[in-house]
Amino acid sequence: MRNFSEFHKPSTLAEASDLLMRKDPKTAVLSGGTWLIGEATREIEAVVDIAGLGLDKITVLGNLIRIGAMVTLQSLVEDPLFGQHGSHAGLSLIGTAAHAAAALSVRNSATIGGTLAIADCVSPLVTALLACNAEVVIYGLRPINSSRDTDVFQVLPLSGFLSYGRSLLAQGALITEIRVARPSDDTRSAFERIGRTPRDYPIVCVAAQYAIKAGIVGNMRLAVGGAGATPVRLTRFEFGVEKKYLNEFIDAELTAATDLLTPTENFLGSADYRRAMARVLARRAVMSIA
């Protein structure tokens, strides 16, 4: 950040939005700082610290769970609801995935909002949130002729945010929270991954969440990271096994769904390897719940 010249710490979302929407100087959000300090381009001249906006809390309103954008990954690991040993078996994959995303020193500062903003194709936490059918709330980008005194929030499905969210952030939008619906008490979840070592960042990972009774599946959600440009839901598989006997359909439907994946190749694995691992890990995750 050789050209850094301005530091702002707004007290309201509106103030933060106004700063981020400026065309000049080039401005970026400072949340946990793990990306900004290590990877930010030289063009960034100003930062907006959002630590004072009250976005660091997890709240539960009925069946809706709201995770502030400034909640750290380690907070998710330790949370009594989301944690690796959390009280709800349908949500514990979030803490497990947050743990797999980075080492402790990074988890203590990296935030869930920042993770979404810079999500790579594997991102364990984004993969887990997809399996939880999460939504992303962004602030800013007021419609034409709207009052500047009116707060403007948009709620986007996470899959939609992954498609065009970065263009919204580039225009000055700000992630404020992530929303997850509390699943039924009989819902379970699982997270599987493969890397060069057991503690390495995943090459491919899979998150599953569903309920099963007498062998019949309900509310199946299955997401894969590392087998496409972004983590994706295997909707072909989800529809293929919903309200059916899992053992009778899992192999055929998994093959059909993973054949549709279009992984990119790099030094960590070929497209065929990533597709094959997605199938293996998906079956492992689904069957561990069953």
C-alpha positions as CSV (number, residue, x, y, z in Angstrom):
1,M,0.0,0.0,0.0
2,R,2.7,2.5,-1.1
3,N,0.2,5.1,-2.1
4,F,-1.8,5.0,1.2
5,S,-2.8,8.5,2.2
6,E,-6.2,8.5,4.0
7,F,-7.7,6.6,7.0
8,H,-11.3,6.9,7.9
9,K,-13.3,5.4,10.8
10,P,-17.0,6.3,10.2
11,S,-19.6,6.1,12.9
12,T,-22.6,5.3,10.6
13,L,-23.2,3.0,7.6
14,A,-24.3,6.1,5.6
15,E,-20.9,7.7,6.2
16,A,-19.0,4.6,5.3
17,S,-21.1,4.2,2.1
18,D,-20.4,7.8,1.0
19,L,-16.7,7.2,1.5
20,L,-16.7,3.9,-0.4
21,M,-18.7,5.3,-3.3
22,R,-16.0,8.0,-4.1
23,K,-14.4,7.6,-7.5
24,D,-11.2,9.3,-6.2
25,P,-9.1,8.4,-4.2
26,K,-9.2,4.7,-4.7
27,T,-10.8,3.4,-1.4
28,A,-11.1,0.0,0.2
29,V,-12.8,-1.4,3.3
30,L,-10.7,-2.3,6.3
31,S,-12.4,-5.1,8.3
32,G,-10.0,-7.8,9.6
33,G,-7.2,-6.5,7.4
34,T,-5.8,-10.0,6.4
35,W,-6.3,-9.4,2.7
36,L,-5.8,-5.6,2.7
37,I,-2.4,-5.7,4.3
38,G,-1.1,-8.7,2.4
39,E,-2.7,-8.5,-1.0
40,A,-4.1,-5.0,-1.6
41,T,-3.0,-3.3,-4.9
42,R,-0.8,-0.3,-5.0
43,E,-3.7,1.7,-6.4
44,I,-5.5,1.8,-3.0
45,E,-5.0,5.2,-1.4
46,A,-7.6,5.3,1.3
47,V,-9.2,2.8,3.7
48,V,-12.5,2.8,5.6
49,D,-12.3,1.1,9.0
50,I,-15.8,-0.4,9.8
51,A,-14.9,-1.6,13.3
52,G,-17.1,1.0,14.9
53,L,-20.3,0.1,13.1
54,G,-21.6,-2.6,15.4
55,L,-21.2,-5.4,12.9
56,D,-19.4,-7.8,15.2
57,K,-22.3,-9.6,16.8
58,I,-24.3,-12.9,16.2
59,T,-28.0,-12.5,17.0
60,V,-30.9,-14.9,16.9
61,L,-34.4,-13.7,16.1
62,G,-36.8,-16.6,16.1
63,N,-35.5,-18.9,13.4
64,L,-33.3,-16.3,11.8
65,I,-29.7,-16.1,12.7
66,R,-27.8,-12.9,11.8
67,I,-24.1,-12.9,11.6
68,G,-22.5,-9.5,11.5
69,A,-19.9,-8.9,8.7
70,M,-17.2,-8.2,11.3
71,V,-17.6,-11.5,13.2
72,T,-14.2,-13.3,13.1
73,L,-13.7,-16.8,11.8
74,Q,-12.5,-17.8,15.3
75,S,-15.7,-16.5,16.8
76,L,-17.6,-18.9,14.5
77,V,-15.3,-21.8,15.5
78,E,-16.1,-21.1,19.2
79,D,-19.7,-20.1,18.9
80,P,-22.1,-22.3,20.9
81,L,-24.4,-22.6,17.9
82,F,-22.0,-22.8,15.0
83,G,-18.9,-24.2,16.6
84,Q,-17.4,-27.5,15.7
85,H,-19.1,-28.9,18.7
86,G,-22.1,-26.6,18.6
87,S,-25.5,-27.2,20.0
88,H,-27.2,-27.6,16.6
89,A,-25.9,-30.5,14.4
90,G,-27.3,-28.8,11.3
91,L,-25.1,-25.7,11.7
92,S,-21.9,-27.0,13.2
93,L,-20.4,-27.3,9.7
94,I,-20.0,-23.5,9.7
95,G,-17.5,-23.6,12.6
96,T,-15.8,-26.7,11.1
97,A,-15.4,-24.9,7.8
98,A,-14.2,-21.7,9.4
99,H,-11.5,-23.7,11.2
100,A,-10.4,-25.2,7.9
101,A,-10.2,-21.8,6.2
102,A,-7.1,-20.5,8.0
103,A,-4.6,-20.9,10.8
104,L,-5.5,-19.6,14.3
105,S,-3.5,-16.4,13.9
106,V,-5.5,-15.5,10.8
107,R,-8.8,-16.7,12.2
108,N,-8.5,-14.3,15.1
109,S,-8.6,-11.3,12.7
110,A,-10.2,-12.5,9.4
111,T,-13.9,-11.7,9.2
112,I,-16.9,-13.5,7.6
113,G,-17.6,-10.4,5.5
114,G,-14.1,-10.1,4.3
115,T,-14.1,-13.8,3.5
116,L,-17.2,-13.4,1.2
117,A,-15.7,-10.3,-0.4
118,I,-12.5,-12.0,-1.6
119,A,-13.8,-15.6,-1.8
120,D,-11.7,-17.9,-3.9
121,C,-13.0,-21.0,-5.8
122,V,-12.5,-23.3,-2.8
123,S,-13.4,-21.1,0.2
124,P,-14.4,-23.7,2.9
125,L,-16.6,-21.2,4.8
126,V,-18.4,-20.0,1.6
127,T,-19.0,-23.6,0.7
128,A,-20.5,-24.3,4.1
129,L,-22.7,-21.2,4.0
130,L,-24.0,-22.3,0.6
131,A,-25.1,-25.6,2.1
132,C,-26.9,-23.6,4.8
133,N,-28.7,-21.6,2.1
134,A,-27.3,-18.3,3.5
135,E,-28.2,-14.8,2.4
136,V,-26.0,-11.8,2.2
137,V,-27.2,-8.3,3.3
138,I,-25.5,-5.3,1.6
139,Y,-25.9,-1.6,2.3
140,G,-25.6,1.3,-0.1
141,L,-26.3,1.8,-3.8
142,R,-29.3,4.0,-3.3
143,P,-31.9,4.1,-6.1
144,I,-32.0,7.3,-8.2
145,N,-34.0,10.1,-6.4
146,S,-34.0,8.3,-3.1
147,S,-33.3,10.3,0.1
148,R,-29.8,10.2,1.4
149,D,-31.3,9.9,4.9
150,T,-32.9,6.6,4.0
151,D,-30.9,3.4,4.7
152,V,-30.9,1.1,1.7
153,F,-30.4,-2.6,2.3
154,Q,-30.5,-5.4,-0.2
155,V,-30.8,-9.1,0.7
156,L,-29.2,-11.4,-1.8
157,P,-29.0,-15.2,-1.9
158,L,-25.3,-16.2,-1.5
159,S,-25.3,-17.9,-4.9
160,G,-26.4,-14.6,-6.5
161,F,-23.8,-12.7,-4.5
162,L,-21.0,-15.0,-5.7
163,S,-22.1,-14.3,-9.3
164,Y,-22.2,-10.5,-9.2
165,G,-21.5,-9.3,-5.7
166,R,-18.0,-8.1,-6.4
167,S,-19.4,-5.6,-9.0
168,L,-21.7,-4.3,-6.3
169,L,-18.8,-3.9,-3.8
170,A,-16.7,-2.2,-6.5
171,Q,-19.5,0.4,-6.8
172,G,-19.4,1.1,-3.0
173,A,-21.8,-1.4,-1.5
174,L,-20.9,-2.8,1.9
175,I,-21.6,-6.2,3.3
176,T,-23.3,-5.8,6.7
177,E,-24.4,-9.3,7.7
178,I,-25.0,-12.9,6.6
179,R,-28.3,-14.5,7.4
180,V,-28.9,-18.2,8.0
181,A,-32.2,-19.8,8.8
182,R,-32.2,-22.2,11.8
183,P,-32.9,-25.6,10.4
184,S,-35.3,-28.2,11.9
185,D,-34.0,-30.1,14.9
186,D,-33.6,-33.3,13.0
187,T,-31.3,-31.7,10.4
188,R,-27.7,-32.8,10.4
189,S,-24.6,-31.5,8.6
190,A,-21.1,-32.6,7.5
191,F,-18.0,-31.1,6.0
192,E,-15.3,-33.0,4.1
193,R,-12.1,-31.8,2.5
194,I,-8.9,-32.9,0.9
195,G,-5.6,-31.1,0.8
196,R,-1.9,-31.8,0.4
197,T,-1.7,-32.3,4.1
198,P,-4.4,-32.8,6.8
199,R,-4.0,-29.1,7.9
200,D,-3.4,-27.6,4.5
201,Y,-5.9,-25.3,2.7
202,P,-8.3,-27.6,0.8
203,I,-8.0,-28.5,-2.8
204,V,-11.6,-29.6,-2.9
205,C,-14.2,-29.4,-0.1
206,V,-17.8,-30.4,0.3
207,A,-20.6,-29.3,2.7
208,A,-23.8,-31.2,3.2
209,Q,-27.0,-30.4,5.2
210,Y,-30.2,-32.4,5.3
211,A,-32.7,-34.4,7.4
212,I,-33.3,-38.1,6.9
213,K,-36.1,-40.3,8.3
214,A,-36.5,-44.0,7.5
215,G,-34.0,-43.6,4.7
216,I,-35.9,-40.8,3.0
217,V,-34.2,-37.4,2.4
218,G,-35.6,-34.0,3.2
219,N,-34.3,-30.5,2.5
220,M,-31.1,-31.8,0.9
221,R,-28.4,-29.1,0.4
222,L,-25.0,-30.1,-1.0
223,A,-22.2,-27.6,-2.0
224,V,-18.7,-28.1,-3.5
225,G,-15.7,-25.8,-3.3
226,G,-12.7,-26.2,-5.7
227,A,-14.6,-27.6,-8.6
228,G,-15.6,-24.4,-10.4
229,A,-15.0,-20.7,-10.6
230,T,-16.7,-20.3,-7.2
231,P,-18.1,-22.8,-4.7
232,V,-21.4,-24.2,-6.1
233,R,-24.5,-26.0,-5.0
234,L,-25.1,-29.4,-6.6
235,T,-28.8,-28.6,-7.3
236,R,-29.0,-31.5,-9.8
237,F,-28.2,-33.9,-6.9
238,E,-30.5,-32.1,-4.4
239,F,-33.5,-32.4,-6.6
240,G,-32.6,-36.0,-7.6
241,V,-32.7,-37.4,-4.1
242,E,-35.3,-35.2,-2.4
243,K,-38.1,-37.2,-0.8
244,K,-36.5,-40.4,-2.0
245,Y,-34.7,-43.4,-0.5
246,L,-31.1,-42.2,-0.4
247,N,-29.4,-45.5,-0.8
248,E,-31.3,-46.2,-4.1
249,F,-30.4,-42.9,-5.8
250,I,-27.2,-41.5,-4.3
251,D,-24.6,-43.0,-6.7
252,A,-26.5,-42.3,-9.9
253,E,-27.5,-38.8,-8.9
254,L,-24.0,-37.9,-7.6
255,T,-22.4,-39.1,-10.9
256,A,-24.9,-37.1,-12.9
257,A,-24.4,-33.9,-10.8
258,T,-20.6,-34.0,-10.6
259,D,-20.3,-34.7,-14.3
260,L,-21.7,-31.2,-14.8
261,L,-18.8,-29.6,-12.8
262,T,-16.3,-27.5,-14.8
263,P,-13.2,-27.3,-12.6
264,T,-10.1,-25.3,-13.5
265,E,-6.7,-26.9,-13.5
266,N,-3.6,-25.8,-11.6
267,F,-0.6,-27.3,-10.0
268,L,-2.7,-28.8,-7.2
269,G,-4.8,-30.9,-9.4
270,S,-6.3,-31.5,-12.9
271,A,-9.9,-31.0,-13.7
272,D,-10.5,-34.7,-13.7
273,Y,-8.9,-35.1,-10.3
274,R,-11.0,-32.3,-8.8
275,R,-14.2,-33.7,-10.3
276,A,-13.4,-37.1,-9.0
277,M,-12.6,-35.8,-5.5
278,A,-15.8,-33.8,-5.5
279,R,-17.7,-37.0,-6.1
280,V,-15.8,-39.0,-3.4
281,L,-16.1,-36.2,-0.8
282,A,-19.8,-35.6,-1.6
283,R,-20.7,-39.2,-1.1
284,R,-18.6,-39.3,2.1
285,A,-20.4,-36.2,3.5
286,V,-23.9,-37.3,2.6
287,M,-23.4,-40.9,3.9
288,S,-21.8,-39.7,7.2
289,I,-25.1,-38.0,8.0
290,A,-27.2,-41.0,6.9
